[in-house]
Amino acid sequence: MTTSAEAEIRRRIIERGPIPFAEFMDVALYWPQGGYYSVARRSEEGPFGPGGDYYTSPITHPAFGALLSVQLYQFWLLLGRPNPFWVVEPGSGNGQLCRDILQTAQSLPNGFPDSLRYLCLDRSHQGAAPFHSQAVPIVADGVPFRDLQGCVISNELLDSFPVHRVRVEQGILREVYVALESDDVSGEDRLVEWLGDPSNPNLEVRLEELGIQLDEGQTAEFNLSLDSWASSVASALKAGFVLTIDYGKRAGDLYSTELRPRGTLVTYYRHTQTDSPFRHVGQQDITAQVDFTSAVNAGRKAGMEPLGYTVQGQFLRNLGFDQLRRRITSTPMPVDQAAANRAGLLALTRTDGLGDFKVLVQGKGLPSGRQGLPELWGFAQRPEVRDLVQELSLPLLSPRHMFLPQGWPQSAVQEYVLDDLMAGPFGDT
C-alpha cells in the first residue's frame, strides 16, 4: 500500500513524539512512496520548468552547460589529460546539464571529448536509459566511487539537503521539532512547530566552529550533512575538483540577525513562494540557503582545499559568456527563437537571480599542489578562453529547455544579495 509523505510523518510523530524538522524535511522531499522529489522525478521534466515549481540554470539556457565544459576542459589539462576523465553529477535530475556539457565538449580540442565520461547520479532515475554513449545514469545516494580522476559537479544540490532549524529562546538554544496539535475549528490534528532540546550535539559544535552568536528569538538553519557529503566526495576522488553551484552566503552574512532573523527556509508550490512547510507536504519544494563557510570547512576536514569562490554571473563571464552571447544573438533565427535565447542568456547572469548563485571550486590531490596551480579560468579572464569559445559549437535553446518569454514569473527565484566577493571570501583563498 502506498503511504504519502504526510501520512508517514504523522505515523512517526504518533509513534515517537515530535520529530526534528530535518527528519520532517527528509521525508517530505525524499520519501520513496510520496516525497516531493520521488514523485516529481517520475515525469520526464521533473520538478523544473513550466510544469514544475522552479527553474534551474541548465534548463534556462544551454550556454550554462557549454561554459562549464570549458572549465572542465581546464580541469582535465591541469590533471595531466587523464583518460578517462570522470565527471560525476549527483542530483542530476533529468540529465539536461549532462547533455549540454557533452554536446559542447565535442568541439573542444586535444582529445578531451574521447577522455570524458559522465556519471549521472540520482536517488531515482525511474529506469532511464543512457542518452549518450559517454553518459551513464546511476541510482545512488551520495558518491559511491573511489580513486576517480575528474570533477564532481554539485549544481543546486546542497540547498535541498534536510536542515535542522534552531531558535534562541530565553538565551537558550532550542531546536524546532514537528508535532501534532488538535485544531479547535476542524477538530483534526495538524502539523505544528514544537521547541525542544537540540537533537544533535553537532548543532552547538557548528555554532562554535563558525563563531556565530544567535540573538534572542532568531531562527536559523544548519545543514549537518555537509561533513558526510564532503567526506563522500573526497573519498571518490583520487585527484580532481569539486564544482559547487548553489544559492547561499558566507556564514557571517547568512546568520545575520538584521537581514535574516527568521532564517532562509522557503517553500515553492507551482511557481509560488508559499513559505508554509506544513502545507502541500510532499507536493512542494523545501529549500534553505547554503552556508558556504561550512562547506569550505567540511571540505578541508576531508582533505579538499578551496581554489576559488565567486558569483555565477562573474564565473560565466570569465569563461566567455559575453563572447558566446554575441555569437548567439548575431545568428539569424526566427524572431521568437531569438527573443527566447536572449531572455535565457540574460537570466543566467542576472544579479537579482541566477547570476548571484555562488560558485565554489575545491581541489584534492592536484599534481602541483594548491599553491602551484595557475588561476582557474572561471575566476580570471584569460586570452586562451576567448580562442576556445570562438570555436565552440553554438548552444541554442532546444525543446528540452525552457523558453522564458512564455510568461515566466520571476517570483520563482529566491532571495539573492550580491556579497562583497572582491575580497578573499574565506580569508586565505
Salt bridges, closest charged atoms under 4 A:
GLU6 OE2 - ARG10 NE 3.19
GLU8 OE2 - ARG11 NH2 2.72
GLU8 OE2 - ARG12 NE 2.69
GLU15 OE1 - ARG11 NH1 2.97
GLU23 OE2 - ARG12 NH1 2.95
GLU23 OE1 - ARG16 NH2 2.85
GLU44 OE2 - ARG400 NH1 2.89
ASP100 OD2 - HIS401 NE2 3.02
ASP122 OD1 - ARG41 NH1 2.95
ASP141 OD2 - ARG123 NH2 3.57
GLU169 OE1 - ARG174 NE 4.00
GLU175 OE2 - HIS164 ND1 2.66
GLU181 OE1 - ARG190 NH2 2.98
GLU193 OE2 - ARG165 NH1 3.43
GLU193 OE1 - ARG167 NH2 3.01
ASP197 OD1 - ARG174 NH1 2.86
GLU209 OE2 - LYS301 NZ 2.87
GLU221 OE2 - ARG165 NH2 3.26
ASP227 OD2 - LYS301 NZ 3.83
ASP253 OD1 - ARG260 NH2 2.42
GLU305 OE1 - ARG300 NE 3.68
GLU305 OE1 - ARG370 NH1 3.52
ASP322 OD1 - ARG317 NE 3.96
ASP322 OD1 - ARG325 NH2 3.76
ASP352 OD2 - ARG350 NH2 2.68
ASP356 OD2 - LYS358 NZ 3.61
GLU384 OE2 - ARG382 NE 3.57
GLU415 OE2 - ARG260 NH1 2.91
ASP419 OD2 - LYS358 NZ 3.82
ASP420 OD1 - ARG250 NH2 2.55
ASP428 OD1 - ARG300 NH2 2.83
